[in-house]
Amino acid sequence: MSKYMGKAVKRVEDPRFIQGRGKYVANLKLANMGHAAIKRSPFAHAKINGVDASAAKALDGVIAVYTGQDLQAAGVGSLPCGFNPPGIVTAPHMPLAVDKVRHVGDGVAVVIANDIYTAYDALDLIEVDYEPLPAVVDAKKATAADAPQVHDEIPNNTSFHWPLGESDTVMGAMNESDHVVELDFINQRLIPNAMEPRACVAEWNAFTEEMTVWTSSQNPHLIRLLMSMATLGIPENRLRVISPDVGGGFGSKIFHYPEEVIVPWCSKQLGQPVKWVSTRSEAFVTDAHGRDHVTTAKLGVNNDGTFTALHVQTWANMGAYLSTFAPMIPTALYITLFSGLYKIPHIFGESWGTMTNTVPVDAYRGAGRPEASYLLERLIDIAARDLNMDPIELRRKNFIQPDEFPYQTPVAMVYDSGDYDQLFDKAMEVSGYNEMIEERDRARQEGRLVGIGVSGCIEASGAGPSKVVTSLGAGVGLWEHGLVRVHPTGKISVLTGTHAHGQGHETTFAQLVADELGVPMDDIEIVHGDTSKTPFGLGTYASRSAAVGGTAIMKSCEKIREKMKAIAAYQLEAAVEDMVYDQENGTIHVQGSPDRSKTFVDISVAALMGHIPDDMEPSLEEATFFDPPNFTFPNSAHIAMVEVDKESGEISLLKYAAVDDVGNVINPMIVEGQLQGGIVQGVGQALLEHGIYDEDGQLLTGTFLDYAMPRADDVPMSALGRIEIPSPSNPLGVKGAGEMGTIAGTPTVANAVMDALHPLGVRHVDIPHTAAAIHGAIQSASVSAD
Amino acid sequence: MQITITVNGTTHTRDVEPRTLLVDFLRDHLGLTGTNIGCDTSQCGACTIHMDSQSVKSCTVLAVQADGADLTTIEGLANGSLHPMQQAFWDNHGLQCGYCTPGMIMSATKLVEGNPGISEAEIRHGLEGNICRCTGYQNIVKAVQQAAGEMGGD
């Protein structure tokens, strides 16, 4: 019986946050610290003919100004791309542009001043001689023969082409289908907008020749690796990267950014600490964006509802430079999920990664999997209408059945577990689906536009094994490290290579260890986010922390228990095989003799004193490097109800219900919180959010005034349910819980809006379903009806 | 310019440039970094504080405009203990990354003053000026409802 696992334990992180004591990088103040501001391009594409910083340098309070040429001359390296599939063509990405700027926001020069106000004043005094060039912003138009070329090294702006499957075979099966649903659509650009803007502080110590960098990152070890081997060239043993509290990330803080090169370089150059904090306006034009696909898709379906084939072509906008993991998103994390929850015998997918004069695009919550789910769930919904079938019944007809796991899809993945009928049964119950249908139909009779949307989504999370991931093109494996250190007093430090940015690892990992070792949660500290404290680990993204990082910690706890049993056996003069570790209270006794026992602290002290078997090493510290044998496959059934205002096109989200299978759950309160937040991000994509560029490459949605973030009154309370089918991919039986809400939220709500407009004959409207877009669709429908 | 401002019960007299934003004054001059900055267009509400018993976005106020004012920041909301709103955010898992939280709590405490029975719709409307990217607002709304009841209109 577990004391902590599966319980809604309140978070140990919260007292500091609710009292204003969060340790965010922007709060750091060091003696003699200079403040950096970056001169950024107002043009999407332009030659730099010269930079005149003389007036800026002369301003009182300015310490230094450096340009891209200064950094290049000093040997600073290009920011690397960490996922390189076969045939990829790449180009350098210098931290400050040298001879050409390629997107609005591209850095040109950096000012360091005694205070940040002076630094901004100095930016205005820098004269950059730009020669504007034509720009290209659309992923597909970028491949046209006459399109402006973003990089000379990347012909036709096409960095890579990634096909999976046999196109001809799939089209053969498609052509034999009774019915084919075809759809050209976009998955719009999103801007992640973690509430904490990125920040970086660097301190070069000339005495020890060591660099310390504080940066708001989801994976400090990976950043150190890239700084060391690619950009700064500082050996890893002289470079410490610390990410204290991270104020949200959603993928955008995975990547190695220019400022993480510029700021440390300046600190070393000047011999003083340097701080840079992004403004929100800068964040909009420098943080990696998400999604931005142009897609053509076909789904073959027979009259009885059986899916026969799926054929998809996608042009994925990579932006001006290949960000750290960008090529992985529309390839290995996208096409491999095309099978959804369904048996689709023939699948082909291909994507082109194209360069444009826009902010780089990389992983954003879900990363490839939301795009896959959206396309499949929209196609299925249209198929249901074309066949006049209930959308849930059509899905059920094609579900992979519980006895078919492990299930090999046609697109490389081997699904581990699931029960999709049970999932939908529960979702229908939680949402009151049948009553919702009655309510919708009544509303329709009254002439109101009310719709219900459903989706069934799958995600691959907790990637592994490493050799498979690296064979696809990843520059790193995706194993994780977990170390458990029992101090002589019985207190415990747990070191993990994952790094929370809102997920509550200090709570959930402590719950895990408390139950594994039978000790109070208060005796456990979770250590993360500092390369000098924790051994190498890969960080937190792709819903991997519990499945991969948690498993590493669990296995280290098992090793601690075994060692403690051996020490207790030695002290009690009993056989190891006869020792029982009581996980209720952390004591060890001889089987059948509960009074012959040792406490957790007894053994901790013995390990310190060396009162242990002769062939044993002293101390109690165990490490595990866990490489998962497979991904985990969380899955979901979400149902939403919306009403569209006929006159204005405005949409009200009336109800939202979600049932998820994320396997075993460590802390249901935290899992539900992840789902609620994720759902609202998914709703944001369906109804509100859109990163829009004009033809000249100007970002039209560069502030919170123009980019519509979901607000408290945009969403209703959601009703959540859960089924727990343990994952066989890890001994904890957990599946990723961090991204499913976002993955499912978008198609669920989009399908609901399209259902609302179905009586008007509207087949598809691209997201986001803003009032303007829906008003336009209603107007067009009424014109064509006339 | 010389200004005198009382923050969390302590009076400070400082020389500031006239253009200094109040939020920068709090964070950089007084070291009160609990008030976070989330945007530069007064949209996100992360920097919300209380100024002479009103909630204000401190990025939208110049430090000189606060000359003579009495301010409360998240650090001074409850002295040493937890304010019912802080406790309610903890109890209801009303935060994840914690970055919007100080501003959200400062807005919410003013929102519920004099309205112990505040409705869900009123809370959602009243918190429109505070953006949270993590929680989906559901648990924030629950926290505010709980605290409103406990504060009993105070």
Contacts between the chains, C-beta under 8 A, distances in Angstrom:
chain1	res1	chain2	res2	distance
A	10	B	90	6.1
A	10	B	91	6.9
A	10	B	93	7.6
A	11	B	90	7.5
A	11	B	93	6.9
A	13	B	98	7.1
A	14	B	89	7.3
A	14	B	90	4.6
A	14	B	95	6.4
A	14	B	98	7.5
A	15	B	82	7.9
A	15	B	90	7.0
A	16	B	98	7.7
A	17	B	95	5.7
A	17	B	98	3.0
A	17	B	101	5.1
A	17	B	102	7.9
A	18	B	74	8.0
A	18	B	82	7.1
A	18	B	86	4.3
A	18	B	89	5.2
A	18	B	90	5.8
A	18	B	95	6.9
A	18	B	98	7.7
A	18	B	101	6.0
A	18	B	102	7.9
A	18	B	105	6.5
A	19	B	34	7.1
A	19	B	74	6.7
A	19	B	75	7.0
A	19	B	82	7.5
A	19	B	86	6.7
A	20	B	32	7.7
A	20	B	33	7.5
A	20	B	34	2.0
A	20	B	35	7.0
A	20	B	73	6.8
A	20	B	74	3.5
A	20	B	75	4.9
A	20	B	102	4.8
A	21	B	34	6.5
A	21	B	75	7.9
A	22	B	34	7.6
A	22	B	36	7.7
A	22	B	98	5.0
A	22	B	99	6.9
A	22	B	101	7.9
A	24	B	33	7.8
A	24	B	36	7.1
A	24	B	99	6.9
A	26	B	33	7.6
A	26	B	36	7.7
A	26	B	37	7.2
A	27	B	27	7.7
A	27	B	33	3.8
A	29	B	28	8.0
A	29	B	31	7.4
A	117	B	17	6.8
A	117	B	19	6.9
A	117	B	20	7.6
A	193	B	133	5.9
A	194	B	97	7.3
A	194	B	99	7.7
A	194	B	133	6.1
A	195	B	36	7.7
A	195	B	38	4.8
A	195	B	44	6.8
A	195	B	46	6.2
A	195	B	97	6.8
A	195	B	99	4.3
A	195	B	100	4.9
A	195	B	131	6.7
A	195	B	132	7.0
A	195	B	133	5.2
A	195	B	134	7.7
A	196	B	36	7.2
A	196	B	38	7.3
A	196	B	97	6.8
A	196	B	99	4.3
A	197	B	37	7.6
A	197	B	38	7.2
A	245	B	97	7.7
A	245	B	98	6.8
A	246	B	97	6.8
A	247	B	36	7.4
A	247	B	97	4.7
A	247	B	98	6.8
A	247	B	99	3.2
A	248	B	96	7.5
A	248	B	97	4.1
A	248	B	99	6.2
A	248	B	133	5.4
A	248	B	134	5.8
A	250	B	133	7.1
A	277	B	37	7.9
A	279	B	40	4.9
A	280	B	38	6.7
A	280	B	39	3.9
A	280	B	40	5.1
A	280	B	41	7.0
A	280	B	44	7.4
A	281	B	40	5.5
A	281	B	41	7.8
A	501	B	97	5.8
A	502	B	96	3.7
A	502	B	97	3.4
A	502	B	98	7.4
A	502	B	134	5.0
A	503	B	96	7.2
A	504	B	96	7.2
A	669	B	93	5.0
A	670	B	93	7.1
A	672	B	93	7.9
A	673	B	93	5.0
A	673	B	96	6.1
A	673	B	134	7.8
A	673	B	135	6.2
A	673	B	139	6.2
A	674	B	96	7.9
A	676	B	135	6.4
A	676	B	136	3.9
A	676	B	138	4.6
A	676	B	139	6.9
A	677	B	96	6.5
A	677	B	133	7.6
A	677	B	134	4.8
A	677	B	135	5.0
A	677	B	136	4.3
A	678	B	136	7.4
A	679	B	136	5.9
A	680	B	136	3.5
A	680	B	137	6.9
A	681	B	133	7.4
A	681	B	136	7.7
A	703	B	39	7.4
A	703	B	40	7.9
A	703	B	41	4.8
A	703	B	43	7.1
A	704	B	39	5.4
A	704	B	41	5.8
A	704	B	43	3.5
A	704	B	44	6.0
A	704	B	131	6.8
A	705	B	41	5.6
A	705	B	43	6.1
A	709	B	131	5.2
A	709	B	133	7.2
A	710	B	136	7.8
A	710	B	137	7.9
A	711	B	127	7.7
A	711	B	128	5.0
A	711	B	131	6.6
A	711	B	137	7.8
A	712	B	123	7.2
A	712	B	124	4.3
A	712	B	125	7.7
A	712	B	127	4.3
A	712	B	128	6.1
A	712	B	130	7.5
A	712	B	132	7.9
A	712	B	137	4.3
A	712	B	140	7.0
A	712	B	141	6.8
A	713	B	121	7.5
A	713	B	124	3.9
A	713	B	125	5.2
A	713	B	127	7.8
A	713	B	128	5.7
A	715	B	136	6.5
A	715	B	137	6.4
A	715	B	138	7.9
A	717	B	120	7.5
A	717	B	138	5.7
A	717	B	141	7.4
A	718	B	136	7.4
A	718	B	138	6.5
A	741	B	136	7.7
